[in-house]
Amino acid sequence: MSKRRYVARGVPGGYRVWDNKGRRWWGDLYELCPDDLLTELNGRADPERVTALLKRYRALKR
């Protein structure tokens, strides 16, 4: 079984998305991990869908 590329990880103050392939944090810090983002990360983890969700939540924070 291959390792998932993106995973949500708990960090002090909330959650961040970890990119296993790039070995770095990806996206912003979230106080609460949005349900649809968590579902996508635990499911197919399609990079285009994950990017779209991150952009949506980043825009809502402004």
N, C-alpha and C positions, 0 to 999 in steps of 0.2 A: 504494500500500500504506500503510495507516495505521500510525502508531506504536503500539507496545504500551503499555498503561497501566502495567503493573508489570514491572520488570526487577530481577534480582539483580545487584548491583554489588560488586566487591571494594573493601574499605576497610581501613585499617590494623587488623589484628587479626581479620579475617574477612570476612564478607559482610553487606550490608544490602539491604533491598528499597526501591527507588526508585519513587515514584508519579509518572509523567510528567504525569498530568492535574492532580494537586494540587501538583506540583513541590516535593515534600518527601520525607524518609525516612519509611518506613512500617514499623512493627514494630520488633523488637529487633535487636541485633547478634548474629550467629551466628559462632562460631569456624569451624565447618564448615557449609556450606550443605547442608541435608538434601536428599537425592536427590529425594524426591517433591515437595518445594516447588520445587526447580529445574525439574523436569519440568513442573509446572503453570505456572510462570512462562514457560517457553519454549514451552508449548503454548497451550491455550485462555486461560489466565490469568483464569479465572472468579473475580470478586471474592469470592463466597461461599466457594468452595473455598480460595482463598488465605487468607482470614480464618480459616477452620476449621483449616488447617494451622499458621498462626502461633499460634493459641491453644493448639493441642496442644503445640507445641515450647516455648512460654512456660511452660506448666504443668510440662513435664519438667525445666525449668531450676530449679524451686523445690525 
